[in-house]
Amino acid sequence: MNHYVLHDAKDTVAVVVVEGVKAGMTLNGWIMDEDKATSTVALQDIPIGHKIALKDMKVGDTVWKYGIDMGKVVADVKAGQHAHVHNIKTKRW
């Protein structure tokens, strides 16, 4: 079972696609563009449809999703943490 999906191997976040992701769970992921598997451990509960960080990122780092620049980190985030509006913002505003 895949718990999250990402499009490109360079993506730094992925979308959680199942309910019930809890801190401490080992999650399986699917890299769509390469049809490869990946995994990470959830450090926090993450709601379905929200993002999980796939690598440690610092304030100012670019966030990659769908193989494109989708924003910047505004609060440090570790791999496995919930990545959402509290630590990522668009670069547009």
Secondary structure, DSSP 8 states (H G I E B T S, - for coil): --SEEESSTT-SEEEE-SS-B-TT-EEEEEETTTTEEEEEE-SS-B-TTSEEESS-B-TT-EEEETTEEEEEESS-B-TTSEESTTTEE-S--
